[in-house]
Amino acid sequence: MSTARATDTDFAVAPAPVWRLLWLWVPMLAVAALIVATTLQSAQRTPHELGLTLPFLAVITAVLSAAYFRRRIQLQGRDLEVVSTFYRKRVAVDALQLDQARVVDLAEHGSLKPVVKTNGYGMPGFLSGHYRMRDRRKAFCLLTDASRVLYLPLRDGSVLVLSPEKPRELLAALQALAVPGRTH
């Protein structure tokens, strides 16, 4: 049984390559190797300590890897919901400043790129969660492809920085909802 309502519309997120997880896996393997090496060389530590530490690292790596694939952009009635790794943001369409929204390539519009992670999950080419923009505004990000980004300012001064597979399609759907008297 589906929990989605008949008025929910999903918008595909631009794909993020699996190889980006190497930014997680390689450091975790290096930490595991370092722990093994120091434990085996230390007279004060026993190899039995590895029985706790290594499974713990494996669980953390598995959870962070699974979170990488948790991404969704959905219109639910008159709300936009964005789910990204451990984070979720729900915004009423009326809270968006759609007249200032635009589709951009961050390579060309670097001033619109989030620069400081405040509570997020990120690696090169992938940003998820809460960030600050260059101008210090708050941003909620689901960024998987910097070449096709939907930049959505909110009335409270914050922004959404999203990577839908078809950003113009999502923007058009939001604009259609914003028309007075129109319902989804």
Solvent accessible surface area in square Angstrom, and as a share of the most:
residue,aa,sasa,rsa
1,M,237,1.06
2,S,86,0.55
3,T,137,0.80
4,A,59,0.45
5,R,125,0.46
6,A,112,0.87
7,T,59,0.34
8,D,28,0.14
9,T,47,0.27
10,D,94,0.49
11,F,18,0.08
12,A,62,0.48
13,V,25,0.14
14,A,0,0.00
15,P,86,0.54
16,A,9,0.07
17,P,46,0.29
18,V,81,0.47
19,W,148,0.52
20,R,34,0.12
21,L,2,0.01
22,L,88,0.44
23,W,139,0.49
24,L,23,0.12
25,W,86,0.30
26,V,87,0.50
27,P,66,0.41
28,M,35,0.15
29,L,124,0.62
30,A,59,0.46
31,V,62,0.36
32,A,21,0.16
33,A,63,0.49
34,L,115,0.57
35,I,45,0.23
36,V,45,0.26
37,A,45,0.35
38,T,65,0.38
39,T,5,0.03
40,L,111,0.55
41,Q,156,0.69
42,S,39,0.25
43,A,111,0.86
44,Q,171,0.76
45,R,134,0.49
46,T,66,0.39
47,P,80,0.50
48,H,158,0.71
49,E,75,0.33
50,L,26,0.13
51,G,52,0.50
52,L,144,0.72
53,T,43,0.25
54,L,56,0.28
55,P,68,0.43
56,F,128,0.53
57,L,24,0.12
58,A,62,0.48
59,V,90,0.52
60,I,55,0.28
61,T,25,0.15
62,A,61,0.47
63,V,77,0.44
64,L,47,0.23
65,S,16,0.11
66,A,66,0.51
67,A,8,0.06
68,Y,0,0.00
69,F,102,0.43
70,R,99,0.36
71,R,50,0.18
72,R,83,0.30
73,I,0,0.00
74,Q,14,0.06
75,L,0,0.00
76,Q,24,0.11
77,G,19,0.18
78,R,84,0.31
79,D,37,0.19
80,L,0,0.00
81,E,7,0.03
82,V,1,0.00
83,V,2,0.01
84,S,0,0.00
85,T,1,0.00
86,F,107,0.44
87,Y,32,0.12
88,R,128,0.47
89,K,57,0.24
90,R,116,0.42
91,V,9,0.05
92,A,47,0.36
93,V,2,0.01
94,D,89,0.46
95,A,34,0.27
96,L,2,0.01
97,Q,45,0.20
98,L,20,0.10
99,D,129,0.67
100,Q,97,0.43
101,A,15,0.12
102,R,109,0.40
103,V,31,0.18
104,V,10,0.06
105,D,38,0.20
106,L,8,0.04
107,A,94,0.73
108,E,132,0.59
109,H,68,0.30
110,G,33,0.32
111,S,74,0.48
112,L,13,0.07
113,K,92,0.39
114,P,6,0.04
115,V,68,0.39
116,V,81,0.47
117,K,104,0.44
118,T,79,0.46
119,N,85,0.44
120,G,21,0.20
121,Y,20,0.08
122,G,28,0.27
123,M,21,0.10
124,P,72,0.45
125,G,45,0.43
126,F,0,0.00
127,L,30,0.15
128,S,0,0.00
129,G,0,0.00
130,H,66,0.29
131,Y,9,0.03
132,R,79,0.29
133,M,4,0.02
134,R,145,0.53
135,D,85,0.44
136,R,184,0.67
137,R,77,0.28
138,K,124,0.53
139,A,4,0.03
140,F,4,0.02
141,C,0,0.00
142,L,0,0.00
143,L,8,0.04
144,T,2,0.01
145,D,33,0.17
146,A,45,0.35
147,S,66,0.42
148,R,78,0.28
149,V,0,0.00
150,L,0,0.00
151,Y,12,0.05
152,L,0,0.00
153,P,5,0.03
154,L,10,0.05
155,R,154,0.56
156,D,112,0.58
157,G,36,0.35
158,S,17,0.11
159,V,2,0.01
160,L,0,0.00
161,V,0,0.00
162,L,0,0.00
163,S,0,0.00
164,P,1,0.00
165,E,66,0.30
166,K,125,0.53
167,P,12,0.07
168,R,170,0.62
169,E,91,0.41
170,L,0,0.00
171,L,22,0.11
172,A,56,0.43
173,A,25,0.19
174,L,0,0.00
175,Q,79,0.35
176,A,31,0.24
177,L,4,0.02
178,A,42,0.33
179,V,79,0.45
180,P,126,0.79
181,G,88,0.84
182,R,131,0.48
183,T,106,0.62
184,H,88,0.39
